[in-house]
Structure formats: structure tokens, C-alpha cells
Amino acid sequence: MNSAVLFSGGKDSVMALNYAINNGDDVKYLLSIKSENDESYMFHVPNIHLTDLISEAVEIPIIEVKTSGVKEEELLDLNEGFKQLKALGIEAIYTGALFSTYQKSRIEKLADEIGIEAISPYWHKDPKEYMELVIDSGFKVMISGVFAEGLDESWLGRLIDEEALKELEKISEKTYLHLAFEGGEAETLVIDGPIFKKRIEIMEAEIDWHRDNGTYNVIDAKLVDKD
């Protein structure tokens, strides 16, 4: 099946891409929606500019659509992206939706109207099992934004490994943090993994911290050969 992936460069869209590839789909394109609004209801924002580099790393071309990020109006821009995919012969769009009915229902409605199947392979998967799968699959996932109680500045730029997951579990016991960050508690960036032909090396980054939340903003990065 000719497929595409709604792609942000975060763990969930990368996992959706990995699933589609392992499912035997011919993934023709990544679709990246680049929002000008940091508080977009639909789309990932931190380090979205790196989707170009990740596209190169996984050797799948990317289609970029810009949006002002205004609630509900941003769906018109997603609709345009879906139309482009349909015109290119795409039959299905994979998404990294886990628990957000707000996002999933709108994506499915637009896809259905245009005649593309929407697939969310990890919908309602147990958060802990899902995060273990991300780690066990070999993806290097960096935390690029934190927006929840219990997550301080020290988490920014940190890779999610088994030790980090254990710490997140302890935080979750106290604050009800969603382990997969589906409530917007954190944002992530994937810099390497089994489907990457090259890995991303961050050359320069800065932390933008505001009292109880912040982002890890990559200023410069490059692709390097994997060991």
C-alpha cells in the first residue's frame, strides 16, 4: 500500500513510520505541518524545522505545509496536505496518535472526506508498554520540551532510556504524569534509530526556560554516518 506519515520528528510519528515500514507499506512521503503558533492544538512545534534533516536520514521525501496554527482553522492546512497526498497516489496516512481523541477524530474526518485511510497503530496502547517498546526498538529519543509538574529543566535534552523511564514512573505516581506525554506534558525529538540511515548530531542548542516549563531548541544539527 502506498502510504505517508503525518510527521513531526517526535517519538510518536517516528514510531508510526517504523510500524508502517515493518508492516510492508511503501512509505512514499512524510507530511510535516509547520505551525507558526507555539500553542497549536493539533501539531508538534519544538524543533519542527528538523523534519527536513530526519527526512534525509530515513531517505523518505517530505512534503511541508505551513499553518498559522489557529485552533480549528489549522485543519484547513492539514486538508491541503492530504489533498496533495491523494493527488500523488497515497492510499493511507499513518499517525502517532495515542490517546488524543481531539486530534485523531479530526484527522480521520479529513482523511475520510478526501478518500485516504487514517491509521493510528498505537491507539490506546498501554503508556508504559509503549515507552518500553520505543526504547527496545532502538530509537534515541530526546526530550525537547517539558510542560508538566515534576519535569524540570534537567530533563531538557535528556535521552529517554530505561533509567529515565523509571524516573518518569516515580514522577507519575505523584503527579499523574502520562508516561507517553500524550497530554502535552513533554515533546520529543528522535535523533537515531533502526530506520535511520544516518544519525543526527546536534551541534548547537539552547534551553529556553520559563519558571516551570521550557524547550530545548536545536540551532544547528547535521547528519553523520552511523558507527
MINULUM-201553 format. One record per residue: residue number from 1; chain; x, z, y of N, C-alpha, C in turn. Coordinates in steps of 0.1 Angstrom, whole numbers, always signed. Last residue first. Example, Ala and Ser with C-alpha at 12.3 -4.5 7.8 and 13.67 -1.06 7.14 Angstrom:
BEGIN
REC  seq  mol   n_c1   n_c3   n_c2  ca_c1  ca_c3  ca_c2   c_c1   c_c3   c_c2
REC    2    A   +128    +71    -22   +137    +71    -11   +129    +79     +0
REC    1    A   +132    +78    -57   +123    +78    -45   +132    +78    -33
This chain:
BEGIN
REC  seq  mol   n_c1   n_c3   n_c2  ca_c1  ca_c3  ca_c2   c_c1   c_c3   c_c2
REC  227    A   +280   +133    +44   +291   +136    +36   +288   +132    +22
REC  226    A   +266   +107    +65   +264   +119    +57   +276   +121    +47
REC  225    A   +275    +96    +98   +275    +94    +83   +274   +107    +76
REC  224    A   +254   +104   +125   +267   +104   +119   +265   +102   +104
REC  223    A   +238    +98   +156   +238    +97   +141   +252    +97   +136
REC  222    A   +235   +122   +183   +239   +109   +177   +238   +109   +162
REC  221    A   +223   +135   +214   +225   +136   +200   +229   +122   +195
REC  220    A   +216   +155   +243   +223   +144   +237   +225   +146   +222
REC  219    A   +197   +174   +247   +200   +165   +258   +207   +153   +253
REC  218    A   +171   +191   +233   +182   +183   +230   +185   +173   +241
REC  217    A   +159   +223   +240   +158   +209   +244   +171   +201   +242
REC  216    A   +140   +246   +228   +154   +241   +226   +154   +226   +228
REC  215    A   +118   +267   +247   +121   +255   +239   +136   +252   +238
REC  214    A    +97   +296   +247   +107   +287   +252   +109   +276   +242
REC  213    A    +83   +329   +256    +83   +316   +249    +94   +307   +255
REC  212    A    +84   +350   +273    +80   +353   +259    +79   +340   +251
REC  211    A   +102   +342   +296    +97   +355   +293    +94   +358   +278
REC  210    A   +111   +313   +289   +102   +318   +299    +95   +331   +294
REC  209    A   +139   +292   +285   +132   +304   +281   +123   +309   +292
REC  208    A   +154   +266   +272   +145   +268   +284   +136   +280   +280
REC  207    A   +186   +258   +263   +174   +266   +260   +167   +269   +273
REC  206    A   +200   +226   +256   +198   +237   +264   +186   +245   +260
REC  205    A   +226   +206   +241   +213   +211   +241   +212   +223   +251
REC  204    A   +246   +180   +227   +243   +189   +238   +229   +193   +238
REC  203    A   +248   +169   +201   +260   +170   +210   +258   +180   +221
REC  202    A   +236   +171   +169   +233   +175   +183   +246   +177   +191
REC  201    A   +234   +146   +146   +243   +157   +151   +240   +159   +166
REC  200    A   +214   +136   +119   +215   +138   +134   +224   +149   +137
REC  199    A   +226   +115    +92   +221   +128    +98   +222   +128   +113
REC  198    A   +214    +86    +75   +224    +93    +83   +218   +106    +89
REC  197    A   +193    +83    +60   +205    +75    +56   +217    +81    +64
REC  196    A   +169   +106    +48   +178   +102    +60   +190    +95    +54
REC  195    A   +156   +116    +27   +152   +102    +31   +160    +97    +43
REC  194    A   +166   +142    +25   +169   +132    +14   +165   +117    +18
REC  193    A   +179   +151    +58   +171   +153    +46   +173   +141    +36
REC  192    A   +180   +162    +92   +186   +156    +80   +177   +159    +68
REC  191    A   +166   +173   +113   +179   +166   +116   +186   +160   +104
REC  190    A   +135   +178   +126   +142   +176   +114   +155   +168   +117
REC  189    A   +122   +204   +146   +129   +191   +146   +137   +190   +133
REC  188    A    +92   +222   +156   +104   +220   +148   +110   +206   +150
REC  187    A    +75   +249   +172    +77   +235   +170    +90   +233   +163
REC  186    A    +51   +276   +167    +65   +271   +169    +65   +256   +167
REC  185    A    +24   +281   +168    +34   +293   +170    +48   +288   +173
REC  184    A     +4   +265   +164    +12   +262   +175    +22   +273   +178
REC  183    A     -7   +271   +139    -15   +275   +151     -7   +272   +164
REC  182    A    +11   +264   +121     +0   +254   +123     -8   +258   +135
REC  181    A    +35   +275   +111    +33   +273   +125    +21   +264   +129
REC  180    A    +36   +284    +85    +39   +270    +88    +37   +265   +102
REC  179    A    +29   +310    +88    +42   +307    +83    +46   +292    +85
REC  178    A    +14   +324   +115    +12   +314   +105    +25   +309   +100
REC  177    A    +15   +358   +121    +21   +345   +123    +18   +336   +112
REC  176    A     +5   +384   +121     -3   +374   +115     +2   +359   +119
REC  175    A    +23   +404   +128    +16   +397   +139     +6   +386   +134
REC  174    A    +32   +416   +104    +29   +424   +116    +21   +417   +126
REC  173    A    +36   +396    +86    +29   +409    +82    +25   +417    +93
REC  172    A    +52   +379   +101    +38   +375    +98    +30   +387    +94
REC  171    A    +77   +391    +99    +70   +390   +112    +55   +387   +110
REC  170    A    +81   +387    +72    +81   +400    +77    +74   +401    +91
REC  169    A    +82   +359    +71    +72   +366    +63    +70   +380    +69
REC  168    A   +105   +354    +86    +92   +349    +91    +81   +356    +84
REC  167    A   +124   +363    +68   +122   +370    +81   +109   +366    +87
REC  166    A   +121   +344    +48   +119   +358    +45   +116   +366    +58
REC  165    A   +130   +322    +62   +116   +322    +57   +112   +337    +54
REC  164    A   +157   +327    +66   +148   +326    +78   +133   +328    +74
REC  163    A   +165   +325    +40   +167   +338    +47   +157   +338    +59
REC  162    A   +160   +298    +34   +154   +309    +26   +154   +322    +34
REC  161    A   +159   +283    +66   +163   +283    +53   +156   +295    +46
REC  160    A   +157   +265    +94   +148   +273    +85   +153   +272    +71
REC  159    A   +181   +269   +120   +176   +262   +109   +167   +271   +100
REC  158    A   +176   +275   +155   +179   +280   +142   +173   +271   +131
REC  157    A   +168   +268   +180   +180   +261   +175   +184   +265   +161
REC  156    A   +154   +299   +186   +156   +286   +191   +169   +279   +186
REC  155    A   +155   +325   +179   +150   +316   +169   +152   +301   +173
REC  154    A   +162   +341   +200   +172   +339   +190   +168   +328   +179
REC  153    A   +139   +344   +216   +149   +333   +220   +159   +331   +209
REC  152    A   +114   +354   +191   +122   +355   +204   +132   +343   +206
REC  151    A    +85   +359   +177    +95   +349   +178   +102   +349   +191
REC  150    A    +67   +379   +182    +76   +381   +171    +87   +371   +170
REC  149    A    +41   +358   +193    +46   +371   +193    +55   +373   +180
REC  148    A    +50   +324   +201    +42   +334   +194    +49   +347   +194
REC  147    A    +64   +300   +205    +53   +304   +214    +44   +315   +208
REC  146    A    +93   +281   +205    +86   +293   +200    +76   +297   +210
REC  145    A   +109   +251   +194   +101   +258   +204    +94   +270   +197
REC  144    A   +125   +242   +174   +128   +237   +187   +118   +242   +198
REC  143    A   +142   +249   +145   +131   +254   +154   +134   +250   +168
REC  142    A   +150   +224   +122   +155   +233   +133   +143   +237   +141
REC  141    A   +156   +217    +89   +145   +218    +99   +150   +228   +109
REC  140    A   +166   +196    +66   +172   +205    +76   +163   +206    +88
REC  139    A   +153   +193    +33   +152   +190    +47   +159   +201    +56
REC  138    A   +151   +198     +6   +164   +195    +12   +164   +190    +26
REC  137    A   +130   +207     -8   +131   +193     -7   +144   +188     +0
REC  136    A   +131   +234     -3   +135   +230    -16   +137   +214    -16
REC  135    A   +119   +235    +23   +133   +239    +21   +139   +233     +8
REC  134    A    +93   +225    +18   +102   +219    +28   +116   +222    +26
REC  133    A    +85   +244     -1    +87   +230     -5    +95   +223     +5
REC  132    A    +83   +267    +14    +93   +267     +3    +96   +252     -1
REC  131    A    +62   +259    +30    +75   +261    +36    +86   +261    +26
REC  130    A    +42   +258    +10    +45   +246    +18    +59   +247    +24
REC  129    A    +40   +284     +2    +44   +274     -8    +49   +261     -1
REC  128    A    +31   +295    +27    +44   +299    +21    +49   +289    +11
REC  127    A     +6   +281    +31    +17   +280    +40    +30   +284    +34
REC  126    A    -10   +261     +7     -6   +275    +10     +6   +274    +19
REC  125    A    -26   +233    +21    -16   +238    +12    -12   +252    +16
REC  124    A    -44   +220    +38    -48   +233    +33    -38   +238    +22
REC  123    A    -29   +189    +34    -40   +196    +40    -44   +209    +32
REC  122    A     -8   +173    +27     -6   +187    +26    -17   +196    +32
REC  121    A    -15   +146    +32    -12   +150    +19    -11   +165    +17
REC  120    A    -38   +130    +48    -30   +142    +51    -27   +149    +38
REC  119    A    -46    +98    +57    -42   +106    +46    -33   +118    +51
REC  118    A    -69    +74    +66    -61    +85    +71    -58    +95    +59
REC  117    A    -72    +39    +64    -74    +51    +57    -64    +62    +63
REC  116    A    -87    +19    +89    -74    +24    +83    -77    +37    +76
REC  115    A   -107    +10   +106   -106     +4    +92    -92     +7    +86
REC  114    A   -114    +20   +130   -106     +8   +130   -104     +2   +116
REC  113    A   -130    +42   +123   -135    +32   +132   -127    +19   +131
REC  112    A   -111    +56   +108   -123    +51   +101   -129    +40   +110
REC  111    A    -93    +64   +128    -89    +56   +117   -100    +49   +110
REC  110    A   -110    +81   +143   -104    +69   +149   -100    +59   +138
REC  109    A   -116   +101   +124   -127    +94   +130   -121    +80   +136
REC  108    A    -90   +111   +117    -98   +104   +107   -110    +96   +113
REC  107    A    -83   +123   +142    -75   +112   +136    -83   +104   +126
REC  106    A   -103   +142   +144   -102   +131   +154    -94   +120   +149
REC  105    A    -98   +159   +122   -111   +152   +123   -111   +140   +133
REC  104    A    -71   +168   +127    -74   +160   +116    -88   +152   +117
REC  103    A    -74   +183   +151    -65   +171   +150    -70   +162   +139
REC  102    A    -93   +203   +144    -94   +196   +156    -86   +183   +156
REC  101    A    -83   +214   +121    -95   +206   +120    -96   +197   +132
REC  100    A    -53   +222   +111    -60   +219   +123    -71   +209   +122
REC   99    A    -38   +225    +88    -50   +233    +89    -58   +230   +102
REC   98    A    -21   +202    +86    -21   +213    +76    -34   +220    +76
REC   97    A    -10   +169    +91    -20   +179    +94    -20   +189    +82
REC   96    A     +7   +147    +92    +12   +160    +87     +3   +172    +89
REC   95    A     -6   +116    +79     -4   +126    +90     +1   +139    +83
REC   94    A     -5    +81    +74     -2    +94    +69     -1   +104    +81
REC   93    A    -27    +54    +73    -18    +62    +82    -17    +76    +76
REC   92    A    -30    +23    +57    -32    +37    +57    -22    +44    +67
REC   91    A    -26     -5    +61    -38     +0    +54    -41    +15    +55
REC   90    A    -14    -28    +85    -13    -14    +79    -26    -10    +73
REC   89    A    -12    -52    +97    -15    -52    +83    -14    -38    +76
REC   88    A    -10    -53   +124     +2    -55   +117     +0    -54   +102
REC   87    A    -34    -45   +133    -31    -59   +135    -18    -63   +127
REC   86    A    -32    -17   +127    -42    -26   +119    -38    -40   +121
REC   85    A    -13    -10   +146    -10     -9   +132    -19    -18   +124
REC   84    A    -28    -14   +170    -16    -21   +167    -12    -21   +153
REC   83    A    -48     +5   +165    -52     -9   +166    -39    -18   +164
REC   82    A    -34    +28   +167    -40    +25   +154    -44    +10   +154
REC   81    A    -27    +28   +194    -17    +28   +184    -22    +23   +171
REC   80    A    -52    +30   +206    -45    +18   +208    -33    +17   +198
REC   79    A    -59    +56   +197    -67    +45   +193    -59    +32   +194
REC   78    A    -41    +70   +212    -39    +70   +198    -47    +59   +192
REC   77    A    -53    +66   +237    -40    +61   +235    -37    +60   +220
REC   76    A    -77    +80   +233    -77    +65   +236    -64    +59   +234
REC   75    A    -69   +106   +231    -73    +99   +219    -75    +84   +221
REC   74    A    -65   +115   +256    -53   +111   +248    -57   +104   +235
REC   73    A    -89   +125   +263    -85   +112   +268    -73   +106   +261
REC   72    A    -88   +150   +250    -98   +140   +246    -94   +126   +251
REC   71    A    -66   +162   +275    -75   +165   +264    -86   +155   +262
REC   70    A    -39   +142   +284    -51   +148   +289    -61   +150   +277
REC   69    A    -16   +127   +280    -18   +140   +273    -30   +148   +277
REC   68    A     -9   +103   +287     -8   +113   +298    -11   +127   +292
REC   67    A    +12    +85   +264     -1    +91   +268     +1   +101   +279
REC   66    A    +26    +57   +248    +27    +67   +258    +13    +72   +261
REC   65    A    +38    +48   +217    +27    +47   +226    +27    +59   +235
REC   64    A    +60    +30   +196    +58    +41   +206    +46    +38   +215
REC   63    A    +69    +24   +164    +60    +20   +174    +57    +32   +183
REC   62    A    +99    +20   +146    +90    +28   +152    +82    +21   +163
REC   61    A   +112    +11   +113   +109     +8   +127    +98    +17   +133
REC   60    A   +133    +30    +93   +119    +25    +94   +116    +23   +109
REC   59    A   +157    +44    +87   +156    +30    +87   +142    +24    +85
REC   58    A   +162    +70    +92   +154    +67    +80   +152    +52    +78
REC   57    A   +177    +67   +116   +182    +75   +105   +175    +72    +92
REC   56    A   +159    +54   +133   +172    +47   +129   +177    +54   +116
REC   55    A   +140    +74   +136   +136    +61   +131   +148    +53   +125
REC   54    A   +156    +93   +148   +152    +95   +135   +147    +83   +128
REC   53    A   +158    +80   +173   +170    +83   +165   +167    +85   +151
REC   52    A   +132    +81   +182   +139    +68   +181   +151    +69   +172
REC   51    A   +126   +107   +183   +119   +100   +172   +126    +86   +171
REC   50    A   +135   +121   +205   +145   +118   +193   +138   +111   +182
REC   49    A   +116   +126   +222   +124   +114   +225   +134   +111   +214
REC   48    A   +105   +150   +216    +98   +138   +210   +106   +125   +213
REC   47    A   +113   +175   +223   +123   +166   +217   +116   +153   +211
REC   46    A    +81   +189   +223    +95   +191   +223   +104   +181   +216
REC   45    A    +54   +178   +214    +61   +174   +226    +76   +177   +226
REC   44    A    +27   +166   +193    +40   +174   +194    +48   +169   +207
REC   43    A     -7   +163   +203     +6   +157   +200    +18   +167   +203
REC   42    A    -32   +174   +211    -31   +166   +199    -16   +163   +194
REC   41    A    -31   +188   +234    -38   +194   +223    -36   +186   +210
REC   40    A     -2   +192   +255    -11   +183   +247    -18   +190   +236
REC   39    A    +14   +204   +273     +3   +212   +267     -7   +203   +260
REC   38    A    +31   +187   +286    +37   +196   +276    +26   +204   +268
REC   37    A    +23   +153   +290    +18   +167   +292    +24   +176   +281
REC   36    A    +31   +129   +282    +37   +134   +294    +32   +148   +297
REC   35    A    +37   +121   +247    +29   +127   +258    +37   +132   +270
REC   34    A    +40    +96   +226    +48   +104   +236    +40   +108   +248
REC   33    A    +35    +91   +194    +27    +92   +206    +35   +101   +215
REC   32    A    +48    +69   +170    +51    +81   +178    +43    +80   +191
REC   31    A    +46    +58   +138    +39    +57   +151    +41    +70   +159
REC   30    A    +67    +39   +118    +64    +52   +123    +56    +50   +136
REC   29    A    +60    +13    +93    +62    +18   +106    +60    +33   +108
REC   28    A    +58     +8    +65    +63     -2    +74    +67     +3    +88
REC   27    A    +62    +20    +34    +60    +25    +48    +67    +16    +58
REC   26    A    +47    +14     +7    +56     +6    +15    +54    +10    +30
REC   25    A    +44    +41    -16    +39    +33     -5    +50    +25     +2
REC   24    A    +52    +59    -35    +53    +45    -38    +48    +36    -27
REC   23    A    +53    +85    -30    +41    +80    -36    +41    +66    -39
REC   22    A    +76    +88    -16    +76    +92    -30    +64    +87    -38
REC   21    A    +66    +79     +9    +77    +72     +2    +77    +75    -13
REC   20    A    +47    +99    +14    +43    +85    +13    +54    +77     +6
REC   19    A    +64   +122    +15    +53   +121     +5    +49   +106     +3
REC   18    A    +80   +116    +37    +86   +118    +24    +76   +116    +13
REC   17    A    +60   +117    +57    +67   +104    +54    +74   +105    +40
REC   16    A    +52   +143    +56    +42   +133    +53    +49   +120    +49
REC   15    A    +76   +155    +64    +71   +157    +50    +61   +147    +46
REC   14    A    +76   +146    +90    +87   +141    +81    +83   +144    +66
REC   13    A    +54   +159   +100    +54   +144    +99    +65   +139    +90
REC   12    A    +63   +186    +97    +51   +181    +90    +50   +166    +89
REC   11    A    +88   +189   +112    +87   +190    +97    +75   +184    +90
REC   10    A    +90   +163   +137    +89   +177   +132    +87   +177   +117
REC    9    A    +88   +137   +144   +101   +142   +141   +102   +156   +137
REC    8    A    +63   +126   +147    +68   +134   +158    +83   +138   +156
REC    7    A    +41   +101   +137    +54   +107   +135    +59   +114   +148
REC    6    A    +21    +89   +113    +20    +94   +126    +31   +104   +128
REC    5    A    +32    +62    +94    +31    +77    +95    +30    +80   +110
REC    4    A    +18    +36    +74    +25    +40    +85    +24    +56    +86
REC    3    A    +18    +12    +46    +14    +24    +53    +22    +26    +66
REC    2    A     +6     -8    +22    +13     -9    +35     +8     +3    +43
REC    1    A     +8     +0    -12     +0     +0     +0     +9     +0    +12
